[in-house]
């Protein structure tokens, strides 16, 4: 599992937006680039924008693709939100079949 957080100036740690399976994370990362930010939650000063999205991979969820820690998305929150909504819509419809 991996968590997506949205961070804005008013919250230092970010707001949890979604909990994704590793498969869902892989699908999201096919559309959006990320960069490793380290073991600590990144701050706004580390990124190009004030608002940003972060993916957290936990120690027990690591594999050959990722190491544990935080990854910051290069795209803005609205682009990440659209992708999360799209993936959620696909999953809900697939479960209904």
C-alpha positions, 0 to 999 in steps of 0.5 A: 500500500502507498499513501497520497498526501496533498500538502499546502502552506496551512498544513506542514504534514499534508492531508491524506487523500488516498490509500492505493495498492501497489498496482494502483500506484504503478498505474498512477506513475505511468502518467505522472513523474515523481522524485524521491524526497527522502525519509522525511515528509518534504517541505514546500521549500524543496519543491517548485510550487507551494502546493504539492502531492506526495506518495509515501511508500512504507518499509514493508511495501518496498520492492525492486521499483521503490525504496521506502520513504516519500516521493514528490510528484512533479505535477500539481495537485489538480493533475494528481487529483484528476488521475486519482478520481479517474482511477477510483471511477474505473475501480468502482465500475469494475467492482460493479460488474 
